[in-house]
Every structure is written in structure tokens, then in C-alpha cells.
């Protein structure tokens, strides 16, 4: 099963790809090795194997109040990614996977980029006759203003050689030039069920999409969590967090909110069942239940 109903909102999981990405010590430099060992049985094989962190590139598709909404758009095809060989000039059938979920590019009304990292904006555009054009021609793309400004090469001279090299030019700027981008800051109400809230730390503009419909609550957490181990070890960040202290504070607040309100947490990259519920455990948190999605 790749769909669940949360109140009046249908949530569908659409995969781009999944598998090992980085060694544990490279991805999470401050998590001690014994922490991985202590939780190994609950992390393998979906999230950990042979010392490598396993993740998924995926899009959450929401159908809410008659609209089709995509949350993050993966890595994308045909793009020059010199810093990440595994993502360089991909040729994947993500649009075919969307079609299997009943969605054509023209059907999408809204695209939410929780932040503007390389693996969250890739399918914003596709290559047509040598030009980058919006993949979803009828959609408004919601982008956090803080990230739009931060990742603009004119404001960020350190992009060359980094993981986000070329990303603004091929996956953000063409959509903005097409007049399809809406920038937001602070909070942004989408409809009666959905709201975007700033959650800085991982990047300046990182955000969380909150869902409140009927008795159901959910938090689409972007990159606040990359591995389930960050639930139990919430004080540790990935190597890609721009402001480590803010990222820890934001993650702790997210997990406390989820525990207090019985909210399902849907990070961007978890393999396996993809989404989880948490509870308070002393000064920290524990996973209490996984969502009933098929395991990747």
C-alpha cells in the first residue's frame, strides 16, 4: 500500500529511487559508532547496511480540497551534479511512477519545495529541446524565500564544488522565470488542511508542512530527520545542516510536537515504511509505530 487517508487528505508515496548513500560517519559525523550498534536491529536492513546509511528519494503526493499537491521533487533527470556522481545525469522513470499513481504533470496544482537542496527540487524542471522548463506547467511552486535568496549563486559564491552546484540555475531559476514561483516566509496557509511553517537550521529556509484534518495530524518534515536514529539521538545532525544548533532545536521541537499531538512524521528520505509516530521517553523520544506504507 502506498496510500493512506489522513482526515480528508489522501497521501500517496511516489518513489524516485532508494538505497545506500553515505557511510554513517560521513553522513552523521557526530553520532558515535556505538549508537548505530545499539539500534542496529531496528535500523537494518531498511535504513542501515554494511556501514552505509540507506535513504529514499521520494515525493509525497497530497490530494486536498480538490487539488493535487507534490511535496518535494527529488533529484531529477539529465542534470549535471559533479559533487555527487550517483546523481549526475540520471535517467529515471519518476514521471512513470507518478503516472502509476494516477498523476500526469498537467494535473499538478501545487509543488512544495520544503527547502532548495539538490534532492528536493530536481523534478521542478525537465530538459526539453536543450532548455530547462517547468515539469508541472499548471502548478504554482511554493519556495521559502530565505532559501531562494541563500542558494542564488549571486548571493552564495561557495556553491562551486558543493552539493548544490548548478541547482539554482537548472531547477529553480527556470520556474521563477516562467512566473510559477510563489515565495513565502514565516507561515503560509495552503487550505483548511495544510499549512507551511518555517523550520530553519538544516537550511535557512527549511520548512515543515503541517496537516490537520478531522482528528488526524501529520508533519511533513523535509530533512529535519534523515534516519530513524535521529529520533532516539535527536541532538545529532547530518553533515549538510547549515546551522547545527538551530537544526537540533528545530528537530527537538518537531518531535515534541509530534509526540504531544499523536502526529504522523513524514520525513523526505526515510526508506522502509517511510513515516512514523513517536512518543516521549525521558528527555528524548522513541518510535512507537510505523505507517502502513509498503517498505521500499
Secondary structure, DSSP 4 states (H G I P E B T S, - for coil): --EEEETTEEEEEEEEEEEEEEEHHHHSTTS-HHHHHHTHHHHTTTTEETTEEEEEEEEEEEEETTEEEEE---S-SS---TT-GGGTT----HHHHHHHTT--GGG--EEEESS--GGGSGGGEEEETTEEEESSTT-EEEEEHHHHHHHSTTT-GGGTTSTTTTHIIIIIHHHHHTT-EEEE-SEEE-SSSEEEEE--SSSTT-EEEEEEETTEEEEEEETS-SSTHHHHTTT---TT-SSHHHHHHHHHHHHHHHHHHT-EEEESS--TT--EEEEEETTEEEEEEE-SPPP-
